Structures are given as structure tokens and as C-alpha cells.
Amino acid sequence: MVVPKELVKLVAAVTAYNTFISAQAQPHGFVYFNPNVALDSLRQVPTAVRPFPLIGQPCAANPFGTAFSCDAVHPSASDAPG
């Protein structure tokens, strides 16, 4: 469990990384995409993310929710944000 003091540090670190990455991308002709905005929108889809995964279930059961693949890391095509 992340306590509030740790959460503040995590948010600050993520913000700093994203700012740096964005600043590096633009001069090199890359588009910066912040996945956090898209992933945060999954909160609106009740089946998108399982807070308590169904460990040991087949992939067809969407053990990590419909928004993530069976490895629980990569997004799936289901419930893809906007």
C-alpha cells in the first residue's frame, strides 16, 4: 500500500520524467503521448481493471480486466480509451 507521503513523491517523479521526456521528444521530431491520461480514463469502465486479479484463470476470463492482456502489463484492444 502506498501511503500519502510516498504518493506525493511518486507523482512528483512521474511528472518530472514526463516533462523531461516531452522536452526531449519535441526537438527530435517525435510526438509525446502521455499514457497516464488515457489509462486514467479506464476508471469509468467498471470491467476494465480488476483490483483483485483472477490469478490462474484462462486468458478468455480476462483475469486482469478487459483493458489489459494476460500478462497484466500490455493493454488489450478491449475498452481502449477514446
PyMOL Python script that loads the backbone (N, CA, C, O; Angstrom):
from pymol import cmd

cmd.read_pdbstr("""\
ATOM      1  N   MET A   1       0.840  -1.178   0.000  1.00  0.00           N
ATOM      2  CA  MET A   1       0.000   0.000   0.000  1.00  0.00           C
ATOM      3  C   MET A   1       0.892   1.250   0.000  1.00  0.00           C
ATOM      4  O   MET A   1       1.882   1.327   0.727  1.00  0.00           O
ATOM      5  N   VAL A   2       0.522   2.194  -0.810  1.00  0.00           N
ATOM      6  CA  VAL A   2       1.268   3.451  -0.899  1.00  0.00           C
ATOM      7  C   VAL A   2       0.653   4.446   0.083  1.00  0.00           C
ATOM      8  O   VAL A   2      -0.546   4.721   0.039  1.00  0.00           O
ATOM      9  N   VAL A   3       1.485   4.975   0.958  1.00  0.00           N
ATOM     10  CA  VAL A   3       0.999   5.966   1.920  1.00  0.00           C
ATOM     11  C   VAL A   3       1.046   7.348   1.261  1.00  0.00           C
ATOM     12  O   VAL A   3       1.795   7.552   0.306  1.00  0.00           O
ATOM     13  N   PRO A   4       0.247   8.302   1.770  1.00  0.00           N
ATOM     14  CA  PRO A   4       0.172   9.623   1.127  1.00  0.00           C
ATOM     15  C   PRO A   4       1.524  10.290   0.876  1.00  0.00           C
ATOM     16  O   PRO A   4       1.726  10.892  -0.179  1.00  0.00           O
ATOM     17  N   LYS A   5       2.444  10.194   1.821  1.00  0.00           N
ATOM     18  CA  LYS A   5       3.762  10.824   1.658  1.00  0.00           C
ATOM     19  C   LYS A   5       4.499  10.212   0.460  1.00  0.00           C
ATOM     20  O   LYS A   5       5.150  10.931  -0.298  1.00  0.00           O
ATOM     21  N   GLU A   6       4.400   8.889   0.289  1.00  0.00           N
ATOM     22  CA  GLU A   6       5.032   8.217  -0.851  1.00  0.00           C
ATOM     23  C   GLU A   6       4.341   8.589  -2.151  1.00  0.00           C
ATOM     24  O   GLU A   6       4.993   8.753  -3.183  1.00  0.00           O
ATOM     25  N   LEU A   7       3.015   8.724  -2.102  1.00  0.00           N
ATOM     26  CA  LEU A   7       2.254   9.076  -3.299  1.00  0.00           C
ATOM     27  C   LEU A   7       2.683  10.438  -3.828  1.00  0.00           C
ATOM     28  O   LEU A   7       2.808  10.621  -5.039  1.00  0.00           O
ATOM     29  N   VAL A   8       2.906  11.378  -2.946  1.00  0.00           N
ATOM     30  CA  VAL A   8       3.360  12.710  -3.352  1.00  0.00           C
ATOM     31  C   VAL A   8       4.694  12.592  -4.087  1.00  0.00           C
ATOM     32  O   VAL A   8       4.895  13.231  -5.120  1.00  0.00           O
ATOM     33  N   LYS A   9       5.603  11.777  -3.557  1.00  0.00           N
ATOM     34  CA  LYS A   9       6.911  11.595  -4.201  1.00  0.00           C
ATOM     35  C   LYS A   9       6.763  10.904  -5.558  1.00  0.00           C
ATOM     36  O   LYS A   9       7.433  11.274  -6.522  1.00  0.00           O
ATOM     37  N   LEU A  10       5.893   9.907  -5.630  1.00  0.00           N
ATOM     38  CA  LEU A  10       5.685   9.191  -6.888  1.00  0.00           C
ATOM     39  C   LEU A  10       5.115  10.107  -7.961  1.00  0.00           C
ATOM     40  O   LEU A  10       5.580  10.096  -9.101  1.00  0.00           O
ATOM     41  N   VAL A  11       4.120  10.893  -7.605  1.00  0.00           N
ATOM     42  CA  VAL A  11       3.503  11.813  -8.567  1.00  0.00           C
ATOM     43  C   VAL A  11       4.536  12.842  -9.035  1.00  0.00           C
ATOM     44  O   VAL A  11       4.598  13.164 -10.221  1.00  0.00           O
ATOM     45  N   ALA A  12       5.340  13.353  -8.111  1.00  0.00           N
ATOM     46  CA  ALA A  12       6.369  14.325  -8.480  1.00  0.00           C
ATOM     47  C   ALA A  12       7.397  13.690  -9.422  1.00  0.00           C
ATOM     48  O   ALA A  12       7.830  14.325 -10.384  1.00  0.00           O
ATOM     49  N   ALA A  13       7.782  12.458  -9.153  1.00  0.00           N
ATOM     50  CA  ALA A  13       8.765  11.781 -10.006  1.00  0.00           C
ATOM     51  C   ALA A  13       8.196  11.535 -11.403  1.00  0.00           C
ATOM     52  O   ALA A  13       8.873  11.782 -12.401  1.00  0.00           O
ATOM     53  N   VAL A  14       6.961  11.053 -11.478  1.00  0.00           N
ATOM     54  CA  VAL A  14       6.331  10.794 -12.778  1.00  0.00           C
ATOM     55  C   VAL A  14       6.199  12.096 -13.563  1.00  0.00           C
ATOM     56  O   VAL A  14       6.474  12.131 -14.762  1.00  0.00           O
ATOM     57  N   THR A  15       5.784  13.156 -12.894  1.00  0.00           N
ATOM     58  CA  THR A  15       5.653  14.462 -13.552  1.00  0.00           C
ATOM     59  C   THR A  15       7.006  14.941 -14.082  1.00  0.00           C
ATOM     60  O   THR A  15       7.093  15.444 -15.202  1.00  0.00           O
ATOM     61  N   ALA A  16       8.044  14.786 -13.290  1.00  0.00           N
ATOM     62  CA  ALA A  16       9.378  15.211 -13.725  1.00  0.00           C
ATOM     63  C   ALA A  16       9.852  14.386 -14.923  1.00  0.00           C
ATOM     64  O   ALA A  16      10.395  14.938 -15.881  1.00  0.00           O
ATOM     65  N   TYR A  17       9.651  13.076 -14.872  1.00  0.00           N
ATOM     66  CA  TYR A  17      10.037  12.225 -16.006  1.00  0.00           C
ATOM     67  C   TYR A  17       9.275  12.620 -17.264  1.00  0.00           C
ATOM     68  O   TYR A  17       9.868  12.762 -18.333  1.00  0.00           O
ATOM     69  N   ASN A  18       7.952  12.799 -17.139  1.00  0.00           N
ATOM     70  CA  ASN A  18       7.134  13.148 -18.305  1.00  0.00           C
ATOM     71  C   ASN A  18       7.539  14.497 -18.888  1.00  0.00           C
ATOM     72  O   ASN A  18       7.557  14.665 -20.107  1.00  0.00           O
ATOM     73  N   THR A  19       7.861  15.453 -18.033  1.00  0.00           N
ATOM     74  CA  THR A  19       8.308  16.764 -18.503  1.00  0.00           C
ATOM     75  C   THR A  19       9.614  16.629 -19.275  1.00  0.00           C
ATOM     76  O   THR A  19       9.775  17.228 -20.338  1.00  0.00           O
ATOM     77  N   PHE A  20      10.543  15.848 -18.744  1.00  0.00           N
ATOM     78  CA  PHE A  20      11.823  15.640 -19.409  1.00  0.00           C
ATOM     79  C   PHE A  20      11.643  14.922 -20.750  1.00  0.00           C
ATOM     80  O   PHE A  20      12.217  15.331 -21.759  1.00  0.00           O
ATOM     81  N   ILE A  21      10.853  13.861 -20.755  1.00  0.00           N
ATOM     82  CA  ILE A  21      10.638  13.089 -21.979  1.00  0.00           C
ATOM     83  C   ILE A  21       9.993  13.960 -23.053  1.00  0.00           C
ATOM     84  O   ILE A  21      10.407  13.940 -24.212  1.00  0.00           O
ATOM     85  N   SER A  22       8.982  14.721 -22.660  1.00  0.00           N
ATOM     86  CA  SER A  22       8.302  15.609 -23.601  1.00  0.00           C
ATOM     87  C   SER A  22       9.269  16.636 -24.172  1.00  0.00           C
ATOM     88  O   SER A  22       9.256  16.908 -25.373  1.00  0.00           O
ATOM     89  N   ALA A  23      10.109  17.207 -23.311  1.00  0.00           N
ATOM     90  CA  ALA A  23      11.066  18.215 -23.766  1.00  0.00           C
ATOM     91  C   ALA A  23      12.102  17.614 -24.713  1.00  0.00           C
ATOM     92  O   ALA A  23      12.587  18.308 -25.607  1.00  0.00           O
ATOM     93  N   GLN A  24      12.446  16.354 -24.540  1.00  0.00           N
ATOM     94  CA  GLN A  24      13.409  15.696 -25.418  1.00  0.00           C
ATOM     95  C   GLN A  24      12.771  15.271 -26.741  1.00  0.00           C
ATOM     96  O   GLN A  24      13.429  15.270 -27.781  1.00  0.00           O
ATOM     97  N   ALA A  25      11.499  14.916 -26.696  1.00  0.00           N
ATOM     98  CA  ALA A  25      10.820  14.416 -27.895  1.00  0.00           C
ATOM     99  C   ALA A  25      10.633  15.512 -28.946  1.00  0.00           C
ATOM    100  O   ALA A  25      10.924  15.299 -30.123  1.00  0.00           O
ATOM    101  N   GLN A  26      10.160  16.653 -28.534  1.00  0.00           N
ATOM    102  CA  GLN A  26       9.808  17.707 -29.480  1.00  0.00           C
ATOM    103  C   GLN A  26      10.963  18.152 -30.375  1.00  0.00           C
ATOM    104  O   GLN A  26      10.769  18.241 -31.587  1.00  0.00           O
ATOM    105  N   PRO A  27      12.153  18.435 -29.843  1.00  0.00           N
ATOM    106  CA  PRO A  27      13.232  18.871 -30.732  1.00  0.00           C
ATOM    107  C   PRO A  27      13.718  17.787 -31.693  1.00  0.00           C
ATOM    108  O   PRO A  27      14.362  18.084 -32.699  1.00  0.00           O
ATOM    109  N   HIS A  28      13.407  16.537 -31.379  1.00  0.00           N
ATOM    110  CA  HIS A  28      13.823  15.431 -32.238  1.00  0.00           C
ATOM    111  C   HIS A  28      12.721  15.016 -33.214  1.00  0.00           C
ATOM    112  O   HIS A  28      12.860  14.026 -33.932  1.00  0.00           O
ATOM    113  N   GLY A  29      11.640  15.770 -33.234  1.00  0.00           N
ATOM    114  CA  GLY A  29      10.564  15.499 -34.183  1.00  0.00           C
ATOM    115  C   GLY A  29       9.622  14.384 -33.778  1.00  0.00           C
ATOM    116  O   GLY A  29       8.889  13.859 -34.616  1.00  0.00           O
ATOM    117  N   PHE A  30       9.631  14.014 -32.505  1.00  0.00           N
ATOM    118  CA  PHE A  30       8.730  12.978 -32.024  1.00  0.00           C
ATOM    119  C   PHE A  30       7.535  13.612 -31.336  1.00  0.00           C
ATOM    120  O   PHE A  30       7.625  14.715 -30.796  1.00  0.00           O
ATOM    121  N   VAL A  31       6.429  12.912 -31.361  1.00  0.00           N
ATOM    122  CA  VAL A  31       5.238  13.350 -30.637  1.00  0.00           C
ATOM    123  C   VAL A  31       5.259  12.682 -29.277  1.00  0.00           C
ATOM    124  O   VAL A  31       5.516  11.483 -29.173  1.00  0.00           O
ATOM    125  N   TYR A  32       4.995  13.439 -28.256  1.00  0.00           N
ATOM    126  CA  TYR A  32       4.932  12.887 -26.908  1.00  0.00           C
ATOM    127  C   TYR A  32       3.495  12.524 -26.591  1.00  0.00           C
ATOM    128  O   TYR A  32       2.591  13.342 -26.760  1.00  0.00           O
ATOM    129  N   PHE A  33       3.280  11.310 -26.136  1.00  0.00           N
ATOM    130  CA  PHE A  33       1.959  10.843 -25.731  1.00  0.00           C
ATOM    131  C   PHE A  33       2.046  10.427 -24.280  1.00  0.00           C
ATOM    132  O   PHE A  33       2.825   9.538 -23.933  1.00  0.00           O
ATOM    133  N   ASN A  34       1.261  11.054 -23.432  1.00  0.00           N
ATOM    134  CA  ASN A  34       1.230  10.713 -22.017  1.00  0.00           C
ATOM    135  C   ASN A  34       0.182   9.624 -21.812  1.00  0.00           C
ATOM    136  O   ASN A  34      -1.013   9.917 -21.854  1.00  0.00           O
ATOM    137  N   PRO A  35       0.595   8.380 -21.591  1.00  0.00           N
ATOM    138  CA  PRO A  35      -0.371   7.294 -21.441  1.00  0.00           C
ATOM    139  C   PRO A  35      -1.184   7.391 -20.164  1.00  0.00           C
ATOM    140  O   PRO A  35      -2.245   6.775 -20.065  1.00  0.00           O
ATOM    141  N   ASN A  36      -0.711   8.150 -19.185  1.00  0.00           N
ATOM    142  CA  ASN A  36      -1.431   8.235 -17.915  1.00  0.00           C
ATOM    143  C   ASN A  36      -2.833   8.804 -18.079  1.00  0.00           C
ATOM    144  O   ASN A  36      -3.761   8.380 -17.389  1.00  0.00           O
ATOM    145  N   VAL A  37      -2.992   9.751 -18.979  1.00  0.00           N
ATOM    146  CA  VAL A  37      -4.315  10.349 -19.209  1.00  0.00           C
ATOM    147  C   VAL A  37      -5.277   9.291 -19.756  1.00  0.00           C
ATOM    148  O   VAL A  37      -6.409   9.172 -19.287  1.00  0.00           O
ATOM    149  N   ALA A  38      -4.824   8.536 -20.740  1.00  0.00           N
ATOM    150  CA  ALA A  38      -5.662   7.500 -21.336  1.00  0.00           C
ATOM    151  C   ALA A  38      -5.953   6.392 -20.334  1.00  0.00           C
ATOM    152  O   ALA A  38      -7.092   5.938 -20.221  1.00  0.00           O
ATOM    153  N   LEU A  39      -4.939   5.960 -19.615  1.00  0.00           N
ATOM    154  CA  LEU A  39      -5.141   4.881 -18.641  1.00  0.00           C
ATOM    155  C   LEU A  39      -6.054   5.322 -17.505  1.00  0.00           C
ATOM    156  O   LEU A  39      -6.840   4.521 -16.998  1.00  0.00           O
ATOM    157  N   ASP A  40      -5.962   6.580 -17.101  1.00  0.00           N
ATOM    158  CA  ASP A  40      -6.818   7.084 -16.025  1.00  0.00           C
ATOM    159  C   ASP A  40      -8.292   7.041 -16.421  1.00  0.00           C
ATOM    160  O   ASP A  40      -9.159   6.874 -15.564  1.00  0.00           O
ATOM    161  N   SER A  41      -8.580   7.191 -17.719  1.00  0.00           N
ATOM    162  CA  SER A  41      -9.968   7.171 -18.166  1.00  0.00           C
ATOM    163  C   SER A  41     -10.599   5.786 -17.985  1.00  0.00           C
ATOM    164  O   SER A  41     -11.822   5.658 -18.025  1.00  0.00           O
ATOM    165  N   LEU A  42      -9.784   4.760 -17.789  1.00  0.00           N
ATOM    166  CA  LEU A  42     -10.323   3.412 -17.588  1.00  0.00           C
ATOM    167  C   LEU A  42     -11.110   3.290 -16.290  1.00  0.00           C
ATOM    168  O   LEU A  42     -11.867   2.336 -16.109  1.00  0.00           O
ATOM    169  N   ARG A  43     -10.939   4.241 -15.397  1.00  0.00           N
ATOM    170  CA  ARG A  43     -11.709   4.216 -14.131  1.00  0.00           C
ATOM    171  C   ARG A  43     -13.217   4.264 -14.396  1.00  0.00           C
ATOM    172  O   ARG A  43     -14.012   3.805 -13.576  1.00  0.00           O
ATOM    173  N   GLN A  44     -13.597   4.818 -15.535  1.00  0.00           N
ATOM    174  CA  GLN A  44     -15.011   4.952 -15.874  1.00  0.00           C
ATOM    175  C   GLN A  44     -15.624   3.648 -16.379  1.00  0.00           C
ATOM    176  O   GLN A  44     -16.844   3.553 -16.513  1.00  0.00           O
ATOM    177  N   VAL A  45     -14.791   2.638 -16.662  1.00  0.00           N
ATOM    178  CA  VAL A  45     -15.262   1.357 -17.198  1.00  0.00           C
ATOM    179  C   VAL A  45     -15.108   0.314 -16.094  1.00  0.00           C
ATOM    180  O   VAL A  45     -13.989  -0.112 -15.808  1.00  0.00           O
ATOM    181  N   PRO A  46     -16.210  -0.108 -15.467  1.00  0.00           N
ATOM    182  CA  PRO A  46     -16.130  -0.999 -14.307  1.00  0.00           C
ATOM    183  C   PRO A  46     -15.390  -2.315 -14.558  1.00  0.00           C
ATOM    184  O   PRO A  46     -14.771  -2.845 -13.635  1.00  0.00           O
ATOM    185  N   THR A  47     -15.436  -2.845 -15.752  1.00  0.00           N
ATOM    186  CA  THR A  47     -14.804  -4.137 -16.032  1.00  0.00           C
ATOM    187  C   THR A  47     -13.378  -4.007 -16.570  1.00  0.00           C
ATOM    188  O   THR A  47     -12.719  -5.018 -16.808  1.00  0.00           O
ATOM    189  N   ALA A  48     -12.898  -2.789 -16.764  1.00  0.00           N
ATOM    190  CA  ALA A  48     -11.607  -2.573 -17.418  1.00  0.00           C
ATOM    191  C   ALA A  48     -10.417  -3.078 -16.607  1.00  0.00           C
ATOM    192  O   ALA A  48      -9.496  -3.673 -17.166  1.00  0.00           O
ATOM    193  N   VAL A  49     -10.430  -2.850 -15.313  1.00  0.00           N
ATOM    194  CA  VAL A  49      -9.295  -3.240 -14.473  1.00  0.00           C
ATOM    195  C   VAL A  49      -9.816  -3.956 -13.240  1.00  0.00           C
ATOM    196  O   VAL A  49     -10.682  -3.445 -12.530  1.00  0.00           O
ATOM    197  N   ARG A  50      -9.289  -5.129 -12.995  1.00  0.00           N
ATOM    198  CA  ARG A  50      -9.675  -5.877 -11.787  1.00  0.00           C
ATOM    199  C   ARG A  50      -8.696  -5.514 -10.674  1.00  0.00           C
ATOM    200  O   ARG A  50      -7.495  -5.753 -10.803  1.00  0.00           O
ATOM    201  N   PRO A  51      -9.201  -4.937  -9.582  1.00  0.00           N
ATOM    202  CA  PRO A  51      -8.300  -4.607  -8.474  1.00  0.00           C
ATOM    203  C   PRO A  51      -7.732  -5.866  -7.822  1.00  0.00           C
ATOM    204  O   PRO A  51      -6.638  -5.840  -7.259  1.00  0.00           O
ATOM    205  N   PHE A  52      -8.483  -6.974  -7.901  1.00  0.00           N
ATOM    206  CA  PHE A  52      -8.035  -8.255  -7.372  1.00  0.00           C
ATOM    207  C   PHE A  52      -8.104  -9.260  -8.519  1.00  0.00           C
ATOM    208  O   PHE A  52      -9.151  -9.861  -8.759  1.00  0.00           O
ATOM    209  N   PRO A  53      -6.984  -9.442  -9.230  1.00  0.00           N
ATOM    210  CA  PRO A  53      -6.992 -10.296 -10.427  1.00  0.00           C
ATOM    211  C   PRO A  53      -7.398 -11.729 -10.134  1.00  0.00           C
ATOM    212  O   PRO A  53      -7.228 -12.228  -9.022  1.00  0.00           O
ATOM    213  N   LEU A  54      -7.934 -12.374 -11.147  1.00  0.00           N
ATOM    214  CA  LEU A  54      -8.327 -13.773 -11.054  1.00  0.00           C
ATOM    215  C   LEU A  54      -7.129 -14.640 -11.451  1.00  0.00           C
ATOM    216  O   LEU A  54      -7.082 -15.184 -12.555  1.00  0.00           O
ATOM    217  N   ILE A  55      -6.180 -14.758 -10.552  1.00  0.00           N
ATOM    218  CA  ILE A  55      -4.942 -15.492 -10.822  1.00  0.00           C
ATOM    219  C   ILE A  55      -5.262 -16.948 -11.164  1.00  0.00           C
ATOM    220  O   ILE A  55      -6.074 -17.592 -10.499  1.00  0.00           O
ATOM    221  N   GLY A  56      -4.613 -17.451 -12.206  1.00  0.00           N
ATOM    222  CA  GLY A  56      -4.785 -18.843 -12.601  1.00  0.00           C
ATOM    223  C   GLY A  56      -5.930 -19.077 -13.563  1.00  0.00           C
ATOM    224  O   GLY A  56      -6.127 -20.204 -14.018  1.00  0.00           O
ATOM    225  N   GLN A  57      -6.685 -18.051 -13.881  1.00  0.00           N
ATOM    226  CA  GLN A  57      -7.807 -18.191 -14.809  1.00  0.00           C
ATOM    227  C   GLN A  57      -7.296 -18.132 -16.246  1.00  0.00           C
ATOM    228  O   GLN A  57      -6.245 -17.547 -16.508  1.00  0.00           O
ATOM    229  N   PRO A  58      -8.037 -18.737 -17.180  1.00  0.00           N
ATOM    230  CA  PRO A  58      -7.607 -18.666 -18.578  1.00  0.00           C
ATOM    231  C   PRO A  58      -7.701 -17.234 -19.106  1.00  0.00           C
ATOM    232  O   PRO A  58      -8.433 -16.400 -18.573  1.00  0.00           O
ATOM    233  N   CYS A  59      -6.961 -16.983 -20.140  1.00  0.00           N
ATOM    234  CA  CYS A  59      -6.926 -15.652 -20.741  1.00  0.00           C
ATOM    235  C   CYS A  59      -8.328 -15.166 -21.122  1.00  0.00           C
ATOM    236  O   CYS A  59      -8.633 -13.983 -20.973  1.00  0.00           O
ATOM    237  N   ALA A  60      -9.167 -16.058 -21.605  1.00  0.00           N
ATOM    238  CA  ALA A  60     -10.515 -15.683 -22.035  1.00  0.00           C
ATOM    239  C   ALA A  60     -11.341 -15.106 -20.889  1.00  0.00           C
ATOM    240  O   ALA A  60     -12.330 -14.414 -21.128  1.00  0.00           O
ATOM    241  N   ALA A  61     -10.945 -15.382 -19.655  1.00  0.00           N
ATOM    242  CA  ALA A  61     -11.677 -14.866 -18.490  1.00  0.00           C
ATOM    243  C   ALA A  61     -11.256 -13.446 -18.132  1.00  0.00           C
ATOM    244  O   ALA A  61     -11.777 -12.868 -17.179  1.00  0.00           O
ATOM    245  N   ASN A  62     -10.306 -12.873 -18.900  1.00  0.00           N
ATOM    246  CA  ASN A  62      -9.803 -11.521 -18.616  1.00  0.00           C
ATOM    247  C   ASN A  62      -9.401 -11.379 -17.148  1.00  0.00           C
ATOM    248  O   ASN A  62      -9.978 -10.567 -16.425  1.00  0.00           O
ATOM    249  N   PRO A  63      -8.419 -12.159 -16.705  1.00  0.00           N
ATOM    250  CA  PRO A  63      -8.077 -12.169 -15.282  1.00  0.00           C
ATOM    251  C   PRO A  63      -7.645 -10.828 -14.706  1.00  0.00           C
ATOM    252  O   PRO A  63      -7.745 -10.621 -13.496  1.00  0.00           O
ATOM    253  N   PHE A  64      -7.165  -9.909 -15.547  1.00  0.00           N
ATOM    254  CA  PHE A  64      -6.736  -8.600 -15.064  1.00  0.00           C
ATOM    255  C   PHE A  64      -7.687  -7.484 -15.491  1.00  0.00           C
ATOM    256  O   PHE A  64      -7.381  -6.302 -15.334  1.00  0.00           O
ATOM    257  N   GLY A  65      -8.837  -7.867 -16.031  1.00  0.00           N
ATOM    258  CA  GLY A  65      -9.794  -6.905 -16.552  1.00  0.00           C
ATOM    259  C   GLY A  65      -9.698  -6.857 -18.064  1.00  0.00           C
ATOM    260  O   GLY A  65      -8.755  -7.388 -18.651  1.00  0.00           O
ATOM    261  N   THR A  66     -10.659  -6.231 -18.685  1.00  0.00           N
ATOM    262  CA  THR A  66     -10.718  -6.222 -20.145  1.00  0.00           C
ATOM    263  C   THR A  66      -9.740  -5.250 -20.794  1.00  0.00           C
ATOM    264  O   THR A  66      -9.523  -5.316 -22.004  1.00  0.00           O
ATOM    265  N   ALA A  67      -9.145  -4.350 -20.015  1.00  0.00           N
ATOM    266  CA  ALA A  67      -8.241  -3.352 -20.582  1.00  0.00           C
ATOM    267  C   ALA A  67      -6.803  -3.838 -20.712  1.00  0.00           C
ATOM    268  O   ALA A  67      -5.993  -3.202 -21.387  1.00  0.00           O
ATOM    269  N   PHE A  68      -6.476  -4.966 -20.067  1.00  0.00           N
ATOM    270  CA  PHE A  68      -5.099  -5.457 -20.087  1.00  0.00           C
ATOM    271  C   PHE A  68      -5.029  -6.875 -20.616  1.00  0.00           C
ATOM    272  O   PHE A  68      -5.958  -7.668 -20.457  1.00  0.00           O
ATOM    273  N   SER A  69      -3.903  -7.177 -21.251  1.00  0.00           N
ATOM    274  CA  SER A  69      -3.683  -8.521 -21.772  1.00  0.00           C
ATOM    275  C   SER A  69      -3.409  -9.471 -20.603  1.00  0.00           C
ATOM    276  O   SER A  69      -3.377  -9.057 -19.445  1.00  0.00           O
ATOM    277  N   CYS A  70      -3.217 -10.720 -20.922  1.00  0.00           N
ATOM    278  CA  CYS A  70      -2.996 -11.724 -19.879  1.00  0.00           C
ATOM    279  C   CYS A  70      -1.675 -11.568 -19.142  1.00  0.00           C
ATOM    280  O   CYS A  70      -1.472 -12.211 -18.113  1.00  0.00           O
ATOM    281  N   ASP A  71      -0.777 -10.738 -19.637  1.00  0.00           N
ATOM    282  CA  ASP A  71       0.462 -10.526 -18.889  1.00  0.00           C
ATOM    283  C   ASP A  71       0.307  -9.397 -17.863  1.00  0.00           C
ATOM    284  O   ASP A  71       1.233  -9.107 -17.105  1.00  0.00           O
ATOM    285  N   ALA A  72      -0.861  -8.769 -17.845  1.00  0.00           N
ATOM    286  CA  ALA A  72      -1.196  -7.707 -16.888  1.00  0.00           C
ATOM    287  C   ALA A  72      -0.368  -6.442 -17.077  1.00  0.00           C
ATOM    288  O   ALA A  72      -0.396  -5.550 -16.229  1.00  0.00           O
ATOM    289  N   VAL A  73       0.359  -6.359 -18.171  1.00  0.00           N
ATOM    290  CA  VAL A  73       1.200  -5.192 -18.422  1.00  0.00           C
ATOM    291  C   VAL A  73       0.745  -4.458 -19.665  1.00  0.00           C
ATOM    292  O   VAL A  73       0.570  -3.240 -19.639  1.00  0.00           O
ATOM    293  N   HIS A  74       0.553  -5.178 -20.741  1.00  0.00           N
ATOM    294  CA  HIS A  74       0.220  -4.570 -22.019  1.00  0.00           C
ATOM    295  C   HIS A  74      -1.280  -4.365 -22.156  1.00  0.00           C
ATOM    296  O   HIS A  74      -2.065  -5.213 -21.733  1.00  0.00           O
ATOM    297  N   PRO A  75      -1.680  -3.249 -22.742  1.00  0.00           N
ATOM    298  CA  PRO A  75      -3.110  -3.009 -22.936  1.00  0.00           C
ATOM    299  C   PRO A  75      -3.697  -3.958 -23.987  1.00  0.00           C
ATOM    300  O   PRO A  75      -3.006  -4.420 -24.895  1.00  0.00           O
ATOM    301  N   SER A  76      -4.963  -4.224 -23.833  1.00  0.00           N
ATOM    302  CA  SER A  76      -5.666  -5.020 -24.840  1.00  0.00           C
ATOM    303  C   SER A  76      -6.457  -4.074 -25.731  1.00  0.00           C
ATOM    304  O   SER A  76      -6.513  -2.874 -25.463  1.00  0.00           O
ATOM    305  N   ALA A  77      -7.060  -4.594 -26.773  1.00  0.00           N
ATOM    306  CA  ALA A  77      -7.874  -3.770 -27.667  1.00  0.00           C
ATOM    307  C   ALA A  77      -9.233  -3.467 -27.027  1.00  0.00           C
ATOM    308  O   ALA A  77      -9.888  -2.498 -27.408  1.00  0.00           O
ATOM    309  N   SER A  78      -9.652  -4.267 -26.079  1.00  0.00           N
ATOM    310  CA  SER A  78     -10.942  -4.046 -25.410  1.00  0.00           C
ATOM    311  C   SER A  78     -10.867  -2.818 -24.518  1.00  0.00           C
ATOM    312  O   SER A  78      -9.825  -2.542 -23.924  1.00  0.00           O
ATOM    313  N   ASP A  79     -11.945  -2.093 -24.423  1.00  0.00           N
ATOM    314  CA  ASP A  79     -12.057  -0.921 -23.553  1.00  0.00           C
ATOM    315  C   ASP A  79     -10.970   0.110 -23.817  1.00  0.00           C
ATOM    316  O   ASP A  79     -10.614   0.878 -22.923  1.00  0.00           O
ATOM    317  N   ALA A  80     -10.446   0.136 -25.026  1.00  0.00           N
ATOM    318  CA  ALA A  80      -9.422   1.117 -25.346  1.00  0.00           C
ATOM    319  C   ALA A  80     -10.019   2.518 -25.209  1.00  0.00           C
ATOM    320  O   ALA A  80     -11.089   2.792 -25.753  1.00  0.00           O
ATOM    321  N   PRO A  81      -9.329   3.409 -24.480  1.00  0.00           N
ATOM    322  CA  PRO A  81      -9.855   4.759 -24.310  1.00  0.00           C
ATOM    323  C   PRO A  81      -9.940   5.498 -25.641  1.00  0.00           C
ATOM    324  O   PRO A  81      -9.092   5.364 -26.523  1.00  0.00           O
ATOM    325  N   GLY A  82     -11.030   6.301 -25.740  1.00  0.00           N
ATOM    326  CA  GLY A  82     -11.316   7.179 -26.848  1.00  0.00           C
ATOM    327  C   GLY A  82     -10.423   7.105 -27.972  1.00  0.00           C
ATOM    328  O   GLY A  82     -10.606   7.826 -28.953  1.00  0.00           O
TER     329      GLY A  82
END
""", "prot")
cmd.dss("prot")
cmd.show_as("cartoon", "prot")
cmd.util.cbc("prot")
cmd.orient("prot")
